[in-house]
């Protein structure tokens, strides 16, 4: 069982310098499949993303096509594309997942078909809210999904408008049983200083369980985790940083419990 106890790590290692290199990393949120959403348009770009991730030290990627009103989600078709990717690129391991947008229709379908949207065969679900969702809307939806057996991983809440207005937004998500995933390049400043500061704040508070790339292509939103790992290691110590890019992701893929602040 992976017991990160991240608050303890954050307090213990705050301000410690990074030591050594990152572990073999796992990226659980990556728009990798070509032509299915706003990610890569061609197989050439997909394969270049794989090479970038491999060179960065990533060993496993969860392919997470959008499921929203703009991009319909077909698990069967995406699985077929992912198998094609496995046949073309042997340097990484791949798992099927979904960037699940919160809508009434999606939630109802997930309740009826839980394995359609989850990460692999696990109970974990990457859950994306619109930028102006309230904490009440988010926690109510999480409760409904939890009632059907899901454990929700809230994707990039640091980029939501709510985050700027409510300093306790991440605590509310964790208290409701969720896990917080921040985007790697949020920590490195890609989304601007406000998002970077929010990311640092929730990280230092020990409320983050996962750093993932949310990569879409090879120029700007790229499949790189090591730079964010280095920032995290400097802020909260290498042990906690390792959990964010490897240990907790491994637990998720094995359908094991992930703990935040000593709680499941």
Secondary structure, 3 states (H helix, E strand, C coil): CECCCHHHHHHHHCCCCCCCCCCCEEEEEECCCCCCCCCCCCHHHHHHHHHHHHHHCEEEEEECCEECCCCCCCHHHHHHHHHHHHHHCCCCEEEECCEEECCHHHHHHHHHCHHHCCCCCCCEEEEECCCCCCHHHHHHHHHHHHHCCCEEEEECHHHCHHHHHCCCHHHHHHHCCCEEEEEHHHHCCCCCHHHHHHHHHHHHCCCEEEEECCECCCCCCCCCCHHHHHHHHHHHCHHHHHHHHHHHHHHHHCCCCECECCEC
